[in-house]
């Protein structure tokens, strides 16, 4: 079941209630010069209550036709919302196919809450990168842009021959589309929130790695001019996968790898099975390997186990950030405890912003450094409180229990108490719900 709308108050204009999307099929023909796309999307929608209309998120693209169950229906598209008449009452629990034909030049969605933008971007080499967290998916396809409405995805992306296309999941087909164009088809059957869907179009070298867990395809896409340096920088991903599989349980998907787009991106962006890095993170000396570990850990925490609402962001970032410390330790660097102590001291010097607590930081503080550091310190404090055996049982039980779905703060606290056999209400109250920063136990 999806979370109530109050959990999405950070971005009240995004997402809808009353239905669940089970599957998206996105077909998109991209023109490199103008950046224009000719597209259509098919959504398998499951009403959660009887409905006579649906609201989808779609920004700045022109809709030309909408159908429900094969019949054309009336629609209205304004202020990033596509409202469509169902044509007939839609009974609860019965899947129905909705199709949307649209075209235009996709652009990022502005996020005044964050003084930022998310979604579809042009790259400096004339290609495309899609980095949609938190609510940028509507920049390129009609969706229910909520973190808790997860669906299977199929992408059919057509581009001119000199370009390669990458997307979530497995490349199942690559076929000629005429006039020197190629259609790339990717299937990702596992549930995925819209903000985690990505497409990258560029002049890439496509590579594979060996040495990961059995049955997991490791594939990467690097700009040709930086392929050798990138291969070194990301060369320890197979070992990381093995380490994290030991710590967190089986890798949850059939594929993994990164795409490095020919652009300066800054912080890498989480995407299911295919995180997005920029060339500013390729230095040939593994200077950003902490971020490589961070994005890989998100496959368990954030992707496989999603969040119910954006106020629960700390939960996925806690495990991804703590995984950086665990990787440093596993690869011969300092122990996690040696990393945690100065991190906590730095947090204490900086202080927590007024009006913010970790379990509900507010949209303006979602991605600030203190949130990542305090999240990871919370997990380290929990580890010190319950002991290594209980802590890592919890780290494995979280994806085992909630994988394919979502979790939130309340459910995580309950799970921690169940797995460890400890009453942890006071512990979590101090770390999650108060501005004052606790000390590490012991």
Beta strands, then each sheet from edge to edge (+ up, - down):
strand 1: 19-30
strand 2: 36-47
strand 3: 51-57
strand 4: 62-68
strand 5: 71-72
strand 6: 75-78
strand 7: 81-90
strand 8: 95-105
strand 9: 109-111
strand 10: 116-122
strand 11: 128-131
strand 12: 150-160
strand 13: 164-167
strand 14: 170-178
strand 15: 181-193
strand 16: 199-202
strand 17: 204-209
strand 18: 217-223
strand 19: 255-256
strand 20: 258-261
strand 21: 275-278
strand 22: 306-307
strand 23: 406-407
sheet 1: 5+ 4- 8+ 2- 1+ 12+ 15- 14+
sheet 2: 3+ 7- 6+
sheet 3: 9+ 10- 11+ 16- 13+
sheet 4: 17+ 18- 19-
sheet 5: 20+ 21+
sheet 6: 22+ 23+
end
